[in-house]
């Protein structure tokens, strides 16, 4: 099995692609929050499918043999300072974007759980109301006044 070693230009291109995908993922996560707040679940499902596509693309750029992180460590010291600084800036911005996505995902998860809990409480109220209504509901056969008394 052969392993692929990236050149400095290829590595920089990979980092640029990863950054662009992380930026797009941040934008989609912001849009996701809007769908959750407005309880637009069909829009949310469509958006989640787009997010999955972006995540898969990001994952493709992150995997390699040897792993990208290892290749970067091996290549980093051989780069001139300008190329190294550019790559490190892309890496840092990508990590910041992904950390922001993770924080927003946690917030979105909490919002969805809150909405679920509110829906559950409303259903319990409705269910309780139906049970009370059934308990007091007049059955047409048992509630007739017996005039032969």
C-alpha positions in Angstrom: 0.0 0.0 0.0 1.5 3.3 -1.0 1.1 6.5 1.0 0.6 9.9 -0.5 2.9 12.7 0.6 1.6 16.2 -0.2 3.7 19.0 -1.4 3.6 22.4 0.2 1.2 23.8 -2.4 -1.0 20.7 -2.1 -1.1 21.0 1.7 -1.9 24.7 1.5 -4.7 23.9 -1.0 -6.1 21.2 1.3 -6.0 23.7 4.3 -7.8 26.3 2.1 -10.5 23.8 1.2 -10.9 22.7 4.8 -11.2 26.4 5.9 -13.9 27.0 3.2 -15.9 24.0 4.3 -15.6 25.0 7.9 -16.9 28.5 7.0 -19.8 27.0 5.1 -20.6 24.7 8.0 -20.7 27.8 10.3 -23.1 29.5 8.0 -25.3 26.4 7.8 -25.3 26.1 11.6 -26.5 29.7 11.9 -29.3 28.9 9.4 -30.1 25.8 11.4 -30.7 27.9 14.5 -33.2 30.0 12.5 -35.1 26.8 11.5 -35.2 25.6 15.0 -36.4 28.9 16.4 -39.2 29.1 13.9 -40.0 25.4 14.4 -39.6 24.8 10.6 -38.7 21.1 10.8 -39.0 20.3 7.1 -36.6 23.2 6.3 -34.4 21.9 9.1 -34.3 18.4 7.6 -33.3 19.8 4.2 -30.6 21.9 5.9 -29.3 18.9 7.9 -28.8 16.9 4.7 -26.8 19.8 3.2 -24.7 20.0 6.4 -24.1 16.2 6.2 -22.7 16.7 2.6 -20.4 19.5 3.8 -19.2 17.4 6.8 -18.4 14.5 4.5 -16.5 16.7 2.2 -14.6 18.2 5.1 -13.9 14.7 6.4 -12.5 13.7 2.9 -10.0 16.6 3.1 -9.0 15.6 6.7 -8.2 12.0 6.0 -5.2 10.6 4.3 -2.5 8.0 4.6 -0.6 9.0 6.5 -3.0 11.2 8.3 -3.1 14.9 7.4 -1.9 16.0 10.9 1.1 13.8 10.6 1.9 15.0 7.1 1.7 18.6 8.3 4.1 18.0 11.2 6.6 16.4 8.8 6.2 19.2 6.2 5.9 22.2 8.4 9.5 22.7 9.2 10.6 22.5 5.6 8.3 25.4 4.5 9.5 28.9 4.2 8.1 31.2 6.9 5.6 32.9 4.6 4.0 29.6 3.5 4.1 28.1 7.0 2.4 31.3 8.4 -0.3 31.1 5.7 -1.0 27.4 6.5 -1.0 28.0 10.2 -3.4 30.9 9.8 -5.8 28.6 7.8 -5.5 25.9 10.4 -6.2 28.3 13.2 -9.2 29.9 11.5 -10.6 26.4 10.6 -10.3 25.3 14.2 -12.0 28.5 15.4 -14.9 27.9 12.9 -15.3 24.3 14.0 -15.2 25.3 17.7 -17.9 27.8 17.0 -20.0 25.2 15.2 -19.7 22.8 18.2 -20.8 25.6 20.6 -23.8 26.4 18.3 -24.7 22.8 18.0 -24.8 22.5 21.8 -27.1 25.5 21.9 -29.3 24.1 19.1 -29.5 20.8 20.9 -30.7 22.5 24.1 -33.3 24.5 22.1 -34.6 21.3 20.5 -34.8 19.6 23.9 -36.7 22.6 25.3 -39.2 22.5 22.4 -39.6 18.7 22.9 -40.3 19.3 26.6 -42.8 22.0 25.9 -44.6 19.8 23.4 -44.6 16.9 25.9 -46.1 19.1 28.5 -48.8 20.4 26.1 -49.6 16.8 25.1 -49.9 15.8 28.8 -52.3 18.7 29.3 -54.4 17.7 26.3 -54.3 14.0 27.4 -55.4 14.9 30.9 -58.2 17.1 29.6 -59.5 14.3 27.4 -59.4 11.9 30.4 -61.4 14.4 32.5 -63.8 15.0 29.6 -64.3 11.3 29.3 -64.9 10.9 33.0 -67.7 13.5 32.9 -69.0 12.7 29.5 -72.7 11.7 29.5 -73.2 8.4 27.9 -76.5 8.6 26.0 -77.7 5.2 27.4 -76.9 5.6 31.0 -77.9 9.1 31.6 -81.5 9.0 30.4 -84.1 9.8 33.0 -86.2 6.8 33.7 -89.7 8.1 33.5 -91.1 4.8 34.7 -89.9 5.3 38.1 
